[in-house]
Amino acid sequence: MARTLYDKLWDSHVVHRYDNGDCILYIDRHLVHEVSSPQAFEGLAAASRKLRRPDAALAVPDHNVPTTPERNQRIDDPESVFQLDMLIKNTKAFGMPYIPIADERQGIVHVIGPEQGMTLPGTTVVCGDSHTSTHGAMGALAFGIGTSEIEHVLATQCHVMAKSKTMRINIEGVLGTGVTAKDMALEVIARIGTAGGTGYAVEYTGSAVQSLSMEGRMTLCNLTIEAGARTGMVAPDDTTFAYLKGRPMAPKDEHWERAVASWRTLASDPGAIYDTTVNINAADIPPRVTWGTSPEDSLPITAAVPSPADYADVNKRAAVERSLIYMGLTPGEKLNGVKINRVFIGSCTNSRIEDLRAASVVVKGKHLAAHVKAMVVPGSGLIKKQAEQEGLDRIFTAAGFEWREPGCSMCVGMNPDRLEPGERCAATSNRNFEGRQGKGGRTHLMSPAMAAAAGIAGHLVDVRHLA
């Protein structure tokens, strides 16, 4: 029987099937950070339990670490200090590999996993963070888990869950000028909604997806969770293998050749049946920006802010009305022209070298608008190092951008990088919820090039028309 990529990954990891449909799934890789792990380690210690496979886990601080240079000497927030200290203490006590803040490999957990070769095709990957779907870009089955589930995986290397339905999102054709994987993802979310993927595992297919770099595929899979799906995947191919070859934790020598031969079998079989299919023409995707407080609230940059009256559903009308009040926008107002005063380029969605290069092309030889503050936060120390070798840091600083140390930064508002009430930010992150980047902060999601262009113009702007 023809099987999808998801079927193959699922079937190869099922340890036991229960009569109610739940299964025990073996977990190959477990990524850990400072925010969601303390209670799990505490539970293990209280029960005098050890880790089933310390070598299958990797810990790194990312969510609440400051991104200023002095962070290695001083962190002011007591809660952050406690969580970071506990991660050091727990990983040492349980023998788990740990990347410290001062290590150049440190960075956002969903950036360093693939970067280190910890994430490999055909594996199951979990982390106490919803954007674990990022790792599906490698052809892995990757999803976020809760605190109690973290404890269970650490102790047993297994996870209990029911199999999802399958959704194929097929994007064919060639993207237009100025259109990126971020725009593809926002297009998908806008089409199916933030609940459209609920109960599904998504596989992205089509020529437009296959032409993406690994960085682009990670952006696409990262945002799958914002459409409600548990995981997003792209079948591994030569682009995947070229990215992974030589990574520290990837197979070596003859093991590499055997691994690649196995990984090539993971593609969905011809004739495999999906529960749902969504077809999108890449040429129809424009540069998009969000206007509301949900990732599904995005429109082409050339569009105008919608009105609650545009929606038939009474609940949606109420949600739109609340969003517009929070965002300080008026129905009919052109998106191209909405004034911003902050720019954030970073997050597990858009902080990789390709993202920084794209933004640097836009700002080179230009300068931030006088009223705008902007920061660029690389996804890892290795990305920061590579960017500096390429001179990207000098391009950004010459244009007035702050060049920061790696971390989740302003994406999550759990560290000093926050918006103040009423500040409006062009952001490359993944969520625009109320207060996500700081209490009262207003977030517009977009691609790195679009965010950079907004910083230069001082307002939301179509990067295709930036002088």
Secondary structure as the mmCIF struct_conf table of DSSP 4:
data_model
#
loop_
_struct_conf.conf_type_id
_struct_conf.id
_struct_conf.beg_label_comp_id
_struct_conf.beg_label_asym_id
_struct_conf.beg_label_seq_id
_struct_conf.end_label_comp_id
_struct_conf.end_label_asym_id
_struct_conf.end_label_seq_id
HELX_RH_AL_P HELX_RH_AL_P1 LEU A 5 ASP A 11
TURN_TY1_P TURN_TY1_P1 SER A 12 HIS A 13
STRN STRN1 VAL A 14 ARG A 17
TURN_TY1_P TURN_TY1_P2 ASP A 19 ASN A 20
BEND BEND1 GLY A 21 GLY A 21
STRN STRN2 ASP A 22 TYR A 26
BEND BEND2 ASP A 28 ASP A 28
STRN STRN3 ARG A 29 VAL A 32
TURN_TY1_P TURN_TY1_P3 GLU A 34 SER A 36
BEND BEND3 SER A 37 SER A 37
HELX_RH_AL_P HELX_RH_AL_P2 PRO A 38 ALA A 46
TURN_TY1_P TURN_TY1_P4 ALA A 47 SER A 48
BEND BEND4 ARG A 52 ARG A 52
HELX_RH_3T_P HELX_RH_3T_P1 PRO A 54 ALA A 56
STRN STRN4 ALA A 57 ALA A 59
BEND BEND5 HIS A 63 ASN A 64
BEND BEND6 THR A 68 THR A 68
HELX_RH_3T_P HELX_RH_3T_P2 PRO A 69 ASN A 72
TURN_TY1_P TURN_TY1_P5 GLN A 73 GLN A 73
HELX_RH_AL_P HELX_RH_AL_P3 PRO A 78 PHE A 94
TURN_TY1_P TURN_TY1_P6 GLY A 95 GLY A 95
STRN STRN5 TYR A 98 TYR A 98
TURN_TY1_P TURN_TY1_P7 ILE A 101 ALA A 102
BEND BEND7 ASP A 103 ASP A 103
TURN_TY1_P TURN_TY1_P8 GLU A 104 ARG A 105
STRN STRN6 GLY A 107 GLY A 107
HELX_RH_AL_P HELX_RH_AL_P4 VAL A 109 GLU A 115
TURN_TY1_P TURN_TY1_P9 GLN A 116 GLY A 117
BEND BEND8 THR A 119 THR A 119
TURN_TY1_P TURN_TY1_P10 PRO A 121 GLY A 122
STRN STRN7 THR A 124 CYS A 127
BEND BEND9 GLY A 128 ASP A 129
HELX_RH_3T_P HELX_RH_3T_P3 SER A 130 MET A 138
TURN_TY1_P TURN_TY1_P11 GLY A 139 GLY A 139
STRN STRN8 LEU A 141 GLY A 144
HELX_RH_AL_P HELX_RH_AL_P5 THR A 147 THR A 156
BEND BEND10 GLN A 157 GLN A 157
STRN STRN9 CYS A 158 ALA A 162
HELX_LH_PP_P HELX_LH_PP_P1 LYS A 163 SER A 164
STRN STRN10 LYS A 165 GLU A 172
BEND BEND11 GLY A 173 GLY A 173
HELX_LH_PP_P HELX_LH_PP_P2 LEU A 175 GLY A 176
TURN_TY1_P TURN_TY1_P12 THR A 177 GLY A 178
HELX_RH_AL_P HELX_RH_AL_P6 ALA A 181 ILE A 192
TURN_TY1_P TURN_TY1_P13 THR A 194 GLY A 199
STRN STRN11 TYR A 200 THR A 205
BEND BEND12 GLY A 206 GLY A 206
HELX_RH_AL_P HELX_RH_AL_P7 SER A 207 GLN A 210
TURN_TY1_P TURN_TY1_P14 SER A 211 SER A 211
BEND BEND13 LEU A 212 LEU A 212
HELX_RH_AL_P HELX_RH_AL_P8 MET A 214 ASN A 222
HELX_RH_3T_P HELX_RH_3T_P4 LEU A 223 ALA A 227
TURN_TY1_P TURN_TY1_P15 GLY A 228 GLY A 228
BEND BEND14 ARG A 230 ARG A 230
STRN STRN12 THR A 231 MET A 233
HELX_RH_AL_P HELX_RH_AL_P9 ASP A 238 LEU A 244
TURN_TY1_P TURN_TY1_P16 LYS A 245 GLY A 246
TURN_TY1_P TURN_TY1_P17 PRO A 248 MET A 249
BEND BEND15 ALA A 250 ALA A 250
HELX_RH_AL_P HELX_RH_AL_P10 ASP A 253 TRP A 263
HELX_RH_3T_P HELX_RH_3T_P5 ARG A 264 LEU A 266
BEND BEND16 ALA A 267 ALA A 267
HELX_LH_PP_P HELX_LH_PP_P3 SER A 268 ASP A 269
TURN_TY1_P TURN_TY1_P18 PRO A 270 GLY A 271
HELX_LH_PP_P HELX_LH_PP_P4 ALA A 272 TYR A 274
BEND BEND17 ASP A 275 ASP A 275
STRN STRN13 THR A 276 ASN A 281
HELX_RH_3T_P HELX_RH_3T_P6 ALA A 282 ASP A 284
HELX_LH_PP_P HELX_LH_PP_P5 ILE A 285 PRO A 287
STRN STRN14 ARG A 288 THR A 290
BEND BEND18 GLY A 292 SER A 294
TURN_TY1_P TURN_TY1_P19 PRO A 295 GLU A 296
STRN STRN15 SER A 298 PRO A 300
TURN_TY1_P TURN_TY1_P20 ILE A 301 THR A 302
BEND BEND19 ALA A 303 ALA A 303
STRN STRN16 ALA A 304 ALA A 304
HELX_RH_3T_P HELX_RH_3T_P7 PRO A 308 ASP A 310
BEND BEND20 ALA A 312 ASP A 313
HELX_RH_AL_P HELX_RH_AL_P11 VAL A 314 MET A 327
TURN_TY1_P TURN_TY1_P21 GLY A 328 GLY A 328
TURN_TY1_P TURN_TY1_P22 PRO A 331 GLY A 332
STRN STRN17 LYS A 334 LYS A 334
BEND BEND21 LEU A 335 LEU A 335
TURN_TY1_P TURN_TY1_P23 ASN A 336 GLY A 337
STRN STRN18 LYS A 339 LYS A 339
BEND BEND22 ASN A 341 ASN A 341
STRN STRN19 ARG A 342 ILE A 345
TURN_TY1_P TURN_TY1_P24 SER A 347 THR A 349
BEND BEND23 ASN A 350 ASN A 350
BEND BEND24 ARG A 352 ARG A 352
HELX_RH_AL_P HELX_RH_AL_P12 ILE A 353 VAL A 363
TURN_TY1_P TURN_TY1_P25 LYS A 364 GLY A 365
TURN_TY1_P TURN_TY1_P26 ALA A 370 HIS A 371
STRN STRN20 LYS A 373 VAL A 376
BEND BEND25 GLY A 379 GLY A 379
STRN STRN21 SER A 380 SER A 380
HELX_RH_AL_P HELX_RH_AL_P13 GLY A 381 GLN A 389
TURN_TY1_P TURN_TY1_P27 GLU A 390 GLY A 391
HELX_RH_AL_P HELX_RH_AL_P14 LEU A 392 ALA A 398
TURN_TY1_P TURN_TY1_P28 ALA A 399 GLY A 400
STRN STRN22 GLU A 402 TRP A 403
BEND BEND26 PRO A 406 CYS A 408
HELX_RH_3T_P HELX_RH_3T_P8 SER A 409 CYS A 411
TURN_TY1_P TURN_TY1_P29 VAL A 412 VAL A 412
BEND BEND27 MET A 414 PRO A 416
HELX_LH_PP_P HELX_LH_PP_P6 LEU A 419 GLU A 420
TURN_TY1_P TURN_TY1_P30 PRO A 421 GLY A 422
STRN STRN23 ARG A 424 ALA A 427
BEND BEND28 SER A 429 ASN A 430
TURN_TY1_P TURN_TY1_P31 GLU A 434 GLN A 437
BEND BEND29 GLY A 438 GLY A 438
TURN_TY1_P TURN_TY1_P32 LYS A 439 GLY A 440
STRN STRN24 ARG A 442 LEU A 445
HELX_RH_AL_P HELX_RH_AL_P15 PRO A 448 ALA A 457
TURN_TY1_P TURN_TY1_P33 GLY A 458 GLY A 458
STRN STRN25 HIS A 459 HIS A 459
HELX_RH_3T_P HELX_RH_3T_P9 VAL A 463 HIS A 465
#
